[in-house]
Amino acid sequence: MSAFQTSRFRTVVFDLDGTLADTAPDLTASLNHTLGKLGRPAVPAEDVRHMVGHGVRALLRNGLTATGEVSEELIDEGFPIFFSYYEAHIADHTRPFPGVEEALAALEADGVKIAVCTNKLEALTFDLLAALGWKDRFAAVVGGDTLPVRKPDPAPLFEAIARAGGEGPAAFVGDSITDTDTAKAANLPCVALSFGFSDRPPSELGADRLIDHWDELIPALASL
């Protein structure tokens, strides 16, 4: 551990979509490909940004709802279409948000364990992390199907912390009400990003700190 600590936290867990990386372009392309195969019109990219965060089935449900009637049977039909296309195009246009690498490096230099807790399917999560050059970057990765429950249930967040080593105080960083609700359920402090995939104004997320750029993360954590 470095002599200078950037915060009191020894484990920091991150959401993935809309937090670590802007995955909206590839999610939009995959959703619209699926909708097209199901005979539906495309959904605008800006709308998709507010549909993300609850997993593939929820994204499909939102896309179908926006374009007509929806049923579990139709979601079941669309799921493999989406999965296959997204798996093949998972990082065509997805990129880490500016400042992510520097913030993660600063935490690691301070001896902080970093982990991922996302509602994205585990297989797709590992595919994306590898595509972004982050295959071995995180001490732990928990996806939406790693456990029987997913966020906002706090169990996946606790699991990510435990798998990372469970050292000292922990904090969660996300971009949506799902993330802030997860942190609250776990009784952990939360930093939210104002530029992610929230379905409501960021000021209404109820985060302990709200930041507008990744270069504000370390000061925000230090202030908690």
Order of alpha helices (4+ residues) and beta strands (2+ residues): beta-beta-alpha-alpha-alpha-alpha-beta-alpha-beta-alpha-beta-alpha-beta-alpha-beta-beta-alpha
